[in-house]
Amino acid sequence: MYSRKWRSPSGEESVGRPSFVADHDLWTDDQRAVADRIEAELGQLELVRLVYGDPHGLVRSKTLTVPAFRSVLRHGMNFSPGPFLFDTGHAVAVDFLGDPGIGVEEIAGAGNFILVPDPLTFQVLPGTEPRTAWVIGDEYLREGSPHPLSSRAVLRAVEKRYAARGLDPLLGLEAEWYLTRRLDDEPGNEGNGFGTQGRAPRVAAVNAGYQFNLDFRYDSVAAVADPLAQCLTALGLPLRSMEHESGPGQVETTFAPMSPLDTADAMLLFRTVTKRLAARRGYHASFMSLPKLPSFDPSGWHLHQSVRESATGRNLFGAEGLSGGLSPEGKAYTDGLLSWARELLLLSVPTVNGYRRLHSAHTLAPTRIGLSVEDRTAMLRVAGGGANARIENRMGEPCANPYLNIAAQLFAGLDGLEGGAAGPPADPGAGLVPQSLRESFEAFRAGRAEQLLGAPLTACLTRLKESELDRFETWCAATGAPAGEVTDWEQREYFEAY
């Protein structure tokens, strides 16, 4: 039977630009070699999902056919800058019709940027039908330079600073999240729109909680957690453990140490796969810190970090001798973290809801900007000793942008290593962590974040967070919402998206 042959012009509109990668020398030899292998095996696939993390840390994507991806792999693909312009509730926060005012001219008129797949992140997703791969892209301006609003580019730049000093940071990922059971399949779209999120998914707890690490409690989440563990292992991620935390259906997932970029990429993939796998089984997974559900306990993202000498593998943080503890370099690194804590906390706790956790009412919450050997109410905890010494920063929330959260840690620590940190603030009142997004936002806006992020991304994040805060505060004023309680606004804003 005859079948019509549909034809496309060679300069396909969705492709970024012919030879874009080669013309701007965007790949390393390793990336080029892996790209060759990917091209040779694309015939085994049907779809490829090209993704990136937006400033909020949410995954944005396009799903491509294999013939389309063959072209996109080396030419890049046009993407709309919409996710750079919308806040967490999809309200327009950056004006793109006139002068955006953030120092990125290409944003005007919502002009496209080019997303280039990073071949080193190419993964075949287990258990998909049709057979689907996932690959993370790097954002570029149309003239070939890294996009100034790219979170991944920020982390790459910090990594290069460590490499120039002959240092290799290692990070251990330890994230808490909630598994709940969906009560219906309704999308919650009534009242939804630009800046007005519809109702959150209706869910039920999978257990009563509050039996820490009880094996029987884990059985109630195993229908999702066990297949998830198999999936993460099949993806090559260095999974270490799945365990039941205190809250009803609260799970903690930990991974072995990885490089900074690998850790951030892993967090992006982990959150995506977790939500996808849960949804396909009739459950809902959320990385929102404190959902508005009875008796829930807040979730955190604990980031373990150490720094090694590239040439010798020596851990800079380990003190010699039987007493262990931190070396002078380790103490300098922590001075950097403490010095920058308030100014950069917005990158680790970016939502209204994340600050519900940073309160003394929650027993193990990090409420103080300080350092301790075993006190879990302090921001920084010294863990291990000698060759295994590391710093655990307990501040982050699990829905934070992984690239910006990790970049903020490493940037502040390196400032301490280079002697630029002034140490923790002397004012006792300043020793408390910010207690709200508003307080954290003001510290960010008045601080030195531009040294890490650059002027455009700093300005963009300022607009995005200002919009989010204004909408929340307007809602609270209109409804008379009681202070100190998780609101319906937060549940609608974060529970499903994150």
C-alpha positions as CSV (number, residue, x, y, z in Angstrom):
1,M,0.0,0.0,0.0
2,Y,1.3,3.4,-1.0
3,S,2.0,5.8,1.9
4,R,2.6,9.5,1.3
5,K,6.1,10.8,2.0
6,W,5.9,13.9,4.1
7,R,8.9,16.2,3.7
8,S,10.5,18.9,5.9
9,P,12.9,21.5,4.7
10,S,16.5,20.9,5.8
11,G,16.5,24.0,8.0
12,E,13.9,22.7,10.4
13,E,12.5,25.6,12.5
14,S,12.7,23.8,15.9
15,V,16.4,23.2,15.5
16,G,18.6,25.7,17.2
17,R,21.1,26.4,14.4
18,P,23.0,24.1,12.0
19,S,26.4,23.1,13.5
20,F,25.7,25.2,16.6
21,V,27.7,22.9,18.8
22,A,30.7,22.7,16.5
23,D,30.7,26.4,15.5
24,H,30.9,27.5,19.2
25,D,33.1,24.5,20.4
26,L,30.6,23.7,23.1
27,W,31.6,20.1,23.8
28,T,34.6,18.4,25.3
29,D,36.2,15.4,23.7
30,D,34.3,13.1,26.1
31,Q,31.0,14.7,25.1
32,R,31.8,14.3,21.4
33,A,32.7,10.6,21.9
34,V,29.6,9.9,23.9
35,A,27.4,11.7,21.3
36,D,28.8,9.4,18.6
37,R,27.8,6.4,20.7
38,I,24.3,7.8,21.3
39,E,23.8,8.4,17.5
40,A,24.7,4.8,16.8
41,E,22.2,3.4,19.3
42,L,19.2,5.8,18.7
43,G,17.5,3.2,16.6
44,Q,16.6,1.3,19.8
45,L,14.5,4.2,21.0
46,E,11.3,5.9,20.0
47,L,11.3,9.2,22.0
48,V,13.8,11.4,23.7
49,R,12.9,13.9,26.4
50,L,15.1,17.0,26.3
51,V,15.0,18.8,29.7
52,Y,16.5,21.6,31.8
53,G,16.0,23.0,35.3
54,D,14.4,26.4,35.3
55,P,15.3,29.0,38.0
56,H,12.8,27.4,40.4
57,G,14.4,24.0,40.0
58,L,11.3,22.7,38.1
59,V,12.0,20.5,35.1
60,R,10.9,21.9,31.7
61,S,11.0,19.6,28.7
62,K,10.1,18.8,25.1
63,T,9.6,15.2,24.0
64,L,11.2,14.5,20.6
65,T,11.0,11.8,18.0
66,V,14.2,10.0,17.3
67,P,14.7,11.6,13.8
68,A,14.2,15.1,15.4
69,F,16.7,14.3,18.2
70,R,19.3,13.2,15.7
71,S,19.4,16.8,14.4
72,V,18.9,18.5,17.8
73,L,21.8,16.6,19.3
74,R,24.5,18.6,17.5
75,H,22.5,21.7,16.5
76,G,20.6,22.4,19.8
77,M,16.9,23.2,19.9
78,N,14.9,26.4,20.2
79,F,13.1,26.8,23.5
80,S,10.8,29.6,24.7
81,P,12.2,31.6,27.7
82,G,8.8,31.4,29.4
83,P,10.0,29.5,32.4
84,F,12.5,32.3,33.1
85,L,9.7,34.8,33.2
86,F,7.0,33.1,35.3
87,D,7.0,32.7,39.0
88,T,6.0,29.5,40.8
89,G,2.3,30.1,40.2
90,H,2.8,30.9,36.5
91,A,2.3,34.6,36.9
92,V,4.4,36.8,34.6
93,A,7.0,38.3,36.8
94,V,9.5,39.6,34.2
95,D,8.1,42.0,31.6
96,F,9.0,40.6,28.2
97,L,6.9,43.0,26.0
98,G,9.0,46.0,26.8
99,D,12.5,46.2,28.4
100,P,12.7,43.2,30.7
101,G,15.2,45.2,32.8
102,I,17.4,42.2,33.8
103,G,20.2,42.7,31.3
104,V,19.3,39.9,28.8
105,E,18.1,41.6,25.5
106,E,17.1,38.3,24.0
107,I,14.3,38.0,26.5
108,A,12.5,40.9,24.9
109,G,9.5,39.7,22.9
110,A,10.0,36.2,24.4
111,G,12.6,35.3,21.8
112,N,13.9,31.8,21.8
113,F,17.1,30.6,23.4
114,I,19.0,27.4,22.3
115,L,19.1,24.3,24.5
116,V,22.0,22.0,23.7
117,P,21.9,18.4,24.9
118,D,24.7,17.3,27.2
119,P,25.5,13.8,25.9
120,L,27.0,12.8,29.3
121,T,23.5,13.0,30.8
122,F,21.8,10.8,28.3
123,Q,19.8,8.1,30.1
124,V,17.3,5.5,28.9
125,L,14.4,5.6,31.3
126,P,13.7,2.0,32.6
127,G,10.2,0.6,32.0
128,T,9.0,3.1,29.5
129,E,6.7,2.3,26.6
130,P,7.3,3.7,24.1
131,R,11.0,3.3,24.8
132,T,12.2,6.8,26.0
133,A,15.5,8.4,26.9
134,W,16.1,11.5,29.0
135,V,18.9,14.1,28.5
136,I,19.7,17.4,30.2
137,G,20.5,20.4,28.1
138,D,22.6,23.5,28.7
139,E,21.1,26.9,27.9
140,Y,22.8,29.2,25.4
141,L,22.1,32.6,23.9
142,R,21.6,32.6,20.1
143,E,25.2,33.9,19.6
144,G,26.6,30.9,21.4
145,S,27.5,32.1,24.9
146,P,26.1,30.5,28.0
147,H,22.8,31.9,28.9
148,P,23.1,34.3,31.9
149,L,19.9,32.9,33.4
150,S,21.2,29.3,33.3
151,S,21.4,27.7,36.8
152,R,23.6,24.8,35.5
153,A,26.0,27.3,34.1
154,V,26.4,28.9,37.5
155,L,27.4,25.6,39.0
156,R,29.7,24.8,36.2
157,A,31.5,28.1,36.8
158,V,32.0,27.4,40.5
159,E,33.3,23.9,39.7
160,K,35.9,25.5,37.4
161,R,37.1,27.7,40.2
162,Y,37.8,24.6,42.4
163,A,39.5,22.8,39.5
164,A,41.8,25.8,39.0
165,R,42.9,25.4,42.6
166,G,43.5,21.6,42.2
167,L,40.4,20.8,44.3
168,D,37.5,18.3,43.9
169,P,34.4,18.9,45.9
170,L,32.3,15.8,46.8
171,L,28.7,16.0,47.9
172,G,26.4,13.5,49.5
173,L,22.7,13.8,48.6
174,E,20.2,13.1,51.4
175,A,16.6,14.2,50.7
176,E,13.3,13.7,52.4
177,W,9.9,13.6,50.6
178,Y,6.3,12.5,51.0
179,L,4.4,9.7,49.5
180,T,0.6,9.9,49.6
181,R,-2.3,8.0,48.0
182,R,-4.4,9.8,45.3
183,L,-8.1,9.9,46.2
184,D,-9.2,10.8,42.7
185,D,-7.9,11.7,39.2
186,E,-9.5,15.1,38.9
187,P,-6.9,17.7,37.7
188,G,-7.9,20.5,40.0
189,N,-8.1,23.0,37.2
190,E,-11.1,25.0,38.4
191,G,-9.9,28.5,39.2
192,N,-6.5,27.8,37.7
193,G,-4.7,30.4,35.5
194,F,-1.8,32.8,35.3
195,G,-0.9,33.4,39.0
196,T,-3.9,31.5,40.4
197,Q,-3.3,27.8,40.9
198,G,-6.3,25.4,41.2
199,R,-6.8,23.1,44.1
200,A,-4.1,20.6,45.0
201,P,-4.4,16.9,44.5
202,R,-6.7,15.2,47.0
203,V,-4.7,12.6,48.8
204,A,-4.6,10.4,51.9
205,A,-1.7,9.4,54.1
206,V,-0.4,5.9,53.6
207,N,0.3,5.4,57.3
208,A,0.0,7.1,60.7
209,G,3.7,7.9,60.9
210,Y,5.7,8.7,64.1
211,Q,7.5,5.4,64.4
212,F,10.9,6.4,63.1
213,N,12.6,3.8,60.9
214,L,9.9,1.2,61.9
215,D,10.1,-1.6,59.4
216,F,6.4,-2.0,59.2
217,R,6.0,1.6,58.3
218,Y,8.4,1.1,55.4
219,D,6.1,-1.7,54.1
220,S,3.4,0.8,53.6
221,V,5.5,2.8,51.1
222,A,7.3,-0.2,49.6
223,A,4.9,-0.4,46.7
224,V,6.5,2.7,45.3
225,A,9.9,2.9,47.2
226,D,11.1,-0.5,46.1
227,P,10.4,-0.1,42.4
228,L,11.9,3.4,42.7
229,A,15.1,1.9,44.2
230,Q,15.3,-0.5,41.3
231,C,14.7,2.3,38.8
232,L,17.3,4.6,40.3
233,T,19.9,1.7,40.4
234,A,19.1,0.9,36.7
235,L,19.8,4.6,35.9
236,G,23.3,4.2,37.4
237,L,22.6,6.5,40.3
238,P,24.7,5.6,43.4
239,L,21.6,4.9,45.6
240,R,22.5,4.0,49.2
241,S,19.3,3.8,51.2
242,M,15.5,4.2,51.3
243,E,14.1,4.6,54.8
244,H,10.9,5.7,56.5
245,E,11.2,9.0,58.4
246,S,8.9,10.3,61.1
247,G,6.0,11.8,59.2
248,P,3.1,9.7,57.7
249,G,4.6,8.3,54.5
250,Q,7.7,10.4,54.8
251,V,10.7,8.8,53.0
252,E,14.4,9.7,53.1
253,T,16.6,8.7,50.2
254,T,20.4,8.9,50.3
255,F,23.1,8.6,47.7
256,A,26.8,8.0,47.8
257,P,29.1,11.1,47.2
258,M,29.3,12.5,43.7
259,S,30.8,15.5,42.0
260,P,28.8,18.8,42.2
261,L,27.3,18.7,38.7
262,D,26.5,15.0,39.0
263,T,24.8,15.6,42.3
264,A,22.6,18.4,40.9
265,D,21.8,16.4,37.8
266,A,21.0,13.4,40.0
267,M,18.6,15.4,42.2
268,L,16.8,16.7,39.1
269,L,16.4,13.2,37.7
270,F,15.5,11.7,41.1
271,R,12.7,14.1,41.8
272,T,11.3,13.6,38.3
273,V,11.4,9.8,38.3
274,T,10.0,9.6,41.8
275,K,6.9,11.7,40.9
276,R,6.4,9.8,37.6
277,L,6.7,6.4,39.1
278,A,4.4,7.3,42.0
279,A,1.7,8.8,39.7
280,R,1.6,5.7,37.5
281,R,0.8,3.6,40.6
282,G,-2.0,5.8,41.9
283,Y,0.1,7.7,44.4
284,H,1.4,11.3,44.6
285,A,5.0,12.1,45.6
286,S,5.8,15.6,46.7
287,F,9.0,17.4,47.6
288,M,7.1,20.3,49.2
289,S,8.6,20.7,52.6
290,L,5.5,20.8,54.8
291,P,2.2,19.8,53.0
292,K,-1.0,21.0,54.5
293,L,-2.1,17.6,55.7
294,P,-2.8,16.4,59.3
295,S,0.2,15.6,61.5
296,F,2.8,16.0,58.7
297,D,6.3,16.8,59.7
298,P,8.6,19.0,57.5
299,S,11.0,17.5,55.1
300,G,14.6,18.8,54.5
301,W,17.4,18.4,52.1
302,H,20.7,17.7,54.0
303,L,23.8,18.3,51.8
304,H,27.0,16.5,52.9
305,Q,30.1,18.2,51.6
306,S,33.9,17.7,51.6
307,V,36.8,18.9,49.4
308,R,39.7,16.7,48.2
309,E,43.0,17.6,46.7
310,S,42.9,16.5,43.1
311,A,46.5,15.3,43.0
312,T,46.6,13.3,46.2
313,G,42.9,12.6,47.1
314,R,43.5,14.0,50.6
315,N,40.4,15.3,52.4
316,L,41.1,18.9,53.2
317,F,38.6,18.8,56.1
318,G,40.1,16.0,58.1
319,A,42.3,17.0,61.1
320,E,45.3,14.8,61.9
321,G,45.6,13.0,65.3
322,L,43.3,11.0,67.5
323,S,41.1,13.9,68.3
324,G,39.7,14.2,64.8
325,G,37.5,17.2,64.2
326,L,38.0,19.7,61.4
327,S,41.3,20.9,60.0
328,P,42.1,24.6,59.6
329,E,40.9,24.3,56.0
330,G,37.7,22.7,57.1
331,K,37.1,25.5,59.6
332,A,37.8,28.1,57.0
333,Y,35.3,26.5,54.7
334,T,32.6,26.5,57.4
335,D,33.4,30.2,58.1
336,G,32.5,30.9,54.5
337,L,29.2,29.0,54.8
338,L,28.3,30.9,58.0
339,S,29.4,34.3,56.6
340,W,27.2,33.9,53.5
341,A,24.3,32.0,55.2
342,R,21.7,34.8,55.3
343,E,22.5,36.3,51.9
344,L,22.3,33.0,50.0
345,L,19.6,31.2,52.0
346,L,17.1,32.1,49.4
347,L,18.8,29.6,47.0
348,S,18.5,26.8,49.5
349,V,15.1,27.6,50.9
350,P,13.3,29.4,48.0
351,T,9.6,28.9,48.8
352,V,7.2,30.4,51.4
353,N,6.5,26.9,52.6
354,G,10.2,26.0,53.2
355,Y,10.4,28.4,56.1
356,R,7.7,26.5,58.0
357,R,10.4,24.0,58.9
358,L,13.0,26.5,60.2
359,H,11.3,27.0,63.5
360,S,12.0,25.8,67.1
361,A,8.6,24.0,67.1
362,H,10.2,21.3,65.0
363,T,12.7,19.4,67.1
364,L,15.4,18.7,64.6
365,A,15.1,21.9,62.6
366,P,18.2,24.0,61.9
367,T,17.2,27.2,63.6
368,R,20.7,28.7,64.3
369,I,23.4,29.9,62.0
370,G,26.1,27.9,63.7
371,L,28.4,24.9,63.7
372,S,28.2,21.9,65.9
373,V,29.5,18.4,66.1
374,E,26.2,16.7,66.8
375,D,23.6,19.3,67.4
376,R,20.9,19.0,64.7
377,T,19.4,22.3,65.5
378,A,22.5,24.1,64.1
379,M,22.8,24.9,60.4
380,L,26.1,23.0,60.0
381,R,27.0,19.6,61.6
382,V,30.4,18.1,61.6
383,A,30.1,14.4,60.6
384,G,32.8,11.8,60.4
385,G,36.4,12.4,61.2
386,G,39.9,12.2,59.8
387,A,39.8,11.1,56.2
388,N,36.0,10.9,56.3
389,A,35.4,14.3,57.8
390,R,32.6,16.2,56.2
391,I,30.2,19.1,56.7
392,E,26.4,18.5,56.7
393,N,24.4,21.6,55.9
394,R,20.9,20.9,57.1
395,M,19.2,24.1,55.9
396,G,17.9,23.2,52.4
397,E,14.4,22.3,51.4
398,P,14.0,19.3,49.0
399,C,12.3,21.4,46.3
400,A,15.2,23.9,46.0
401,N,16.9,24.4,42.6
402,P,19.7,21.8,42.9
403,Y,22.2,23.8,40.8
404,L,21.8,27.0,42.8
405,N,21.6,25.3,46.2
406,I,24.9,23.4,45.6
407,A,26.6,26.4,43.9
408,A,25.7,28.6,46.9
409,Q,27.3,26.1,49.3
410,L,30.5,25.7,47.2
411,F,30.8,29.4,46.5
412,A,30.6,30.3,50.1
413,G,32.9,27.6,51.2
414,L,35.5,28.6,48.6
415,D,35.3,32.2,49.8
416,G,36.2,30.9,53.3
417,L,39.1,28.8,51.9
418,E,40.4,31.8,50.1
419,G,40.3,33.9,53.3
420,G,37.4,36.2,52.3
421,A,35.0,35.1,54.9
422,A,34.4,37.2,58.0
423,G,33.0,34.2,60.0
424,P,29.6,34.1,61.7
425,P,27.8,37.3,62.5
426,A,28.6,38.8,65.9
427,D,25.1,40.1,66.5
428,P,23.2,37.4,68.5
429,G,20.0,38.2,66.8
430,A,21.6,37.6,63.4
431,G,22.5,34.1,64.6
432,L,19.0,32.9,63.9
433,V,18.1,31.7,60.4
434,P,15.6,33.9,58.5
435,Q,12.1,32.9,59.7
436,S,10.2,33.7,56.5
437,L,10.7,34.0,52.7
438,R,10.2,37.8,53.1
439,E,13.1,38.0,55.6
440,S,15.3,35.8,53.4
441,F,14.4,37.7,50.3
442,E,15.4,41.1,51.8
443,A,18.8,39.6,52.9
444,F,19.3,38.3,49.3
445,R,18.3,41.6,47.7
446,A,20.6,43.7,50.0
447,G,23.5,41.2,49.8
448,R,26.3,40.1,47.5
449,A,24.5,37.3,45.6
450,E,25.5,38.9,42.3
451,Q,29.1,37.7,42.9
452,L,27.8,34.2,42.5
453,L,24.9,34.6,40.1
454,G,25.9,37.5,38.0
455,A,23.6,40.6,37.6
456,P,21.0,39.1,35.2
457,L,20.2,36.0,37.2
458,T,20.2,38.0,40.4
459,A,17.7,40.5,38.9
460,C,15.6,37.7,37.5
461,L,15.4,35.8,40.8
462,T,14.5,39.1,42.5
463,R,11.6,39.6,40.2
464,L,10.4,36.0,40.4
465,K,10.5,35.9,44.2
466,E,9.0,39.3,44.6
467,S,6.0,38.2,42.5
468,E,5.6,35.0,44.5
469,L,5.8,36.9,47.8
470,D,3.4,39.7,46.7
471,R,0.8,37.1,45.6
472,F,1.1,35.2,48.9
473,E,0.9,38.3,51.1
474,T,-2.0,39.7,49.1
475,W,-3.9,36.4,49.6
476,C,-3.1,36.3,53.3
477,A,-4.4,39.9,53.8
478,A,-7.6,39.1,51.8
479,T,-8.4,35.9,53.7
480,G,-7.1,36.7,57.1
481,A,-5.1,33.5,57.2
482,P,-3.6,32.8,60.7
483,A,0.1,33.3,61.0
484,G,2.2,30.2,61.6
485,E,-0.1,27.8,59.8
486,V,0.4,26.2,56.4
487,T,-2.1,27.9,54.1
488,D,-4.3,26.6,51.3
489,W,-2.3,29.0,49.0
490,E,0.9,27.1,49.7
491,Q,-0.8,23.7,49.2
492,R,-2.1,24.8,45.8
493,E,1.2,26.5,44.8
494,Y,3.7,23.8,45.7
495,F,2.2,20.4,46.5
496,E,1.7,19.2,42.9
497,A,4.3,21.2,41.0
498,Y,7.1,20.1,43.4
